[in-house]
């Protein structure tokens, strides 16, 4: 069965106008809604979201490369990419724990990236590269299983 669209262009215009209103309005207590985040990252492809930190964790495949908190988007950085974010006047995601300020490796998405899809793609590439490097480091640091004893003898039980 095939459904026929009636007045499709008017419906798309109405949805587009409604979407702009939704993007412009959000509750700071709950952050930005998932649909707005997905739409923002559309130029880089499919992203998956998980609720966390009172906001959203943003994944490309299995890579956790960005987060949303308090209506702001933060991208993964490392020693290689932090200077570029700092040069763009971005700041790191931080929070307070037990009276101490904790600073993370996620830095705010520069403002220009919200208006220019090419800018967004460039910043996301940096974040994805940093996330891949971090994942590689984690995989290498995982403890390897101990090798079996070469003599084939079992260890004696302590008495």
Secondary structure by P-SEA (a helix, b strand, c coil): cbbbbcaaaaaaaaaaaaaaaaaacccccccccaaaaaaaaccccbbbbbbcccbbbbbccccccccccccbbbbbbccccaaaaaaaccccbbbbcccbbbbcccccccccccccaaaaaaaaaaaaaaaaaaaaaaaaacccccccccccccccccc
